[in-house]
Amino acid sequence: MHLPKFIISGLTAFSLFAAGCNANTNAPTKVSVSKTLNVSISQTQENGDSIFSIPPILLEEAVQVSELVYYPEDGNMITVPFNFSDTTKYAAIIEANLDKRIAISVNGKVVSKPVVKTKLTNGACSILLTEEQTKQLFPDADITQLFND
C-alpha cells in the first residue's frame, strides 16, 4: 500500500509532536498528605564550617501541609510546601533577612538553612527534605509514588 506524501508527512509530524509531549521528564509529581507541623524560623550564626540556629525564634507556627512534591532536578530531595498564616510578620522577617541565612526548624529540629534571596509577602514557604527525613515526618505517605511517575 502506498500512502500519499502529505499523509506520511502529517503522521510524522504528529508522531514527533506526541513524542515531545510525552517527554516532559521535568514535570513535578505530587502526593497528597494532611499533617500539621510545628515550623519555626530563626537567625543563624556561622562558626567555621558550622551553621547554628540562634535565639530568639523569629516566627513559630503550626502549619498545615497538604502535599509533598518531587522535582526531578532536585535529585532525591522532596519539597514540602506550606504557608505561614501570619503573612505580615513572615514578610517582615524575610525582608530583614534578604541575602542572609536563616534556619527553618520542624518540630524543634533544624531541617534547612537557606539564604533568603527573594521578598515573599504571601506566607509561602517550602523546605527540601531527604527521603529519610520525609519518611520520618510523614510515615503514612506513600512517597514511592513521587519517584515512579
N, C-alpha and C positions, 0 to 999 in steps of 0.2 A: 504494500500500500504506500502510495506516495502522497504526502501532505503538502499543500501549498506553502510557500516560503513564509507568508505573513502569519500563518497558524503556528509554524515552528518557532518563528521569532517571538510571537506572543507567549507561547508556552515557556520558552527560555527566559524571557523577561519575568514572567510570573514566578517561575521556579527560583530565580535569583532573588526576587522580592520576598518570597515566602521564606527562603533560607535566611535572608537578612533579618527578617522579623523574629525568627526563632533563635537567632544567635545572640540575643541580649543576655550575655552571661553576667553582666554587672548589675542586673536588677536585684534589689534587696528582697530577702524573704523575711516573713514575719510569723510570729507565734503569739496568739492571744494569751494573756495572763491576767490575773486580778490579784494584786498584792499591794499592801501598804508597807512602805519602807520609811524608816526614820533617817532623813538626809540632812546633813549639816555642811556649812561652808565655813572655812577658817582661812586665815592668812598662813603663810609658810615662812620658814627661816631655813636658809641653806648653811650647811656646815661641811665643807669639803665636798664629798660625793653624796652626802646625805641631805635629804629634804625633810623637814619636820613640820607638822601642823602645830601652830602656836595659838594659845588663848588670846582673846576670847573667841567664842563661836560667834560668827557674824550673823548667821541665819540658821535656824533649825526648824524643820517642819516634817510632819508625817505626809508623805506624798503617795499618790496612787499611781501604780504602774499598770498599764493595760496591754502592753505588747513588748516583745523582745524583737530586735531587728538585726539581721545579719547582712552586712555589705561585703561582697567578695573581696573588695580592695582592702578591707581591714584585716585580712588574714583570718586567724581563728578567733578574733575578738568579736564580742556581741555587744551591740548598742542597747542601752536601757534608757529610753526617753521618758521624761516626766515633766511636770510643771509645778513650780512653787506658786502657792496661792497669794503670797504677799509680793505682788509684782513690783510695787513701789520700792520696797526695801531691797529686793533682789536686783532691780535696775541700778540702784544707788551703789550697791556692793560691787556689781560688775563694772560700773563706770569708774569707781575709785580704784579698781584693781586692773585697769587696762594695761596690758604688757607686763603684768606681774603674775607670778604663780600663786594659785590658791590650792587649798586641799578640800576635796569633797569626800565626806565620810558617809558610810551607810551602816546603820545600826552600831555606831560608835567606832567603826574601823575605817581608816583612810583607804579608799579604793582608787582614787585618781588625784593627780597633781598637775592639772593643766595650766598653761599660760593663757590668760584671758586675752583674746585678740579682737573681739567684736562686742559692741554695745548690744545688750539684749534688754528689751523692756517688757516682754510678754510673759516672763517667768519660765520660758522654755529652757530646759537643761537636759543633758544626757551624759551618761558615763559609759566607758568601754570596759567590759569585763572579760576575763578569760573564761573559757568553757567551764573550768572547775569552779570559779567564783560564781558563775551563773547557776550552776547546779546546786551550789550551797544556798544561794539566796532564793532560788525558785525550784525546789526539789520536785514539785508536781508538774513542772512544764516539760514537755517533750521537745527538748532543744535539738534533737537529731533531725527534726523537720526543717530546721534552719539550714542545714548543710546538704539536704537531699534534693532540693529543687533546682 
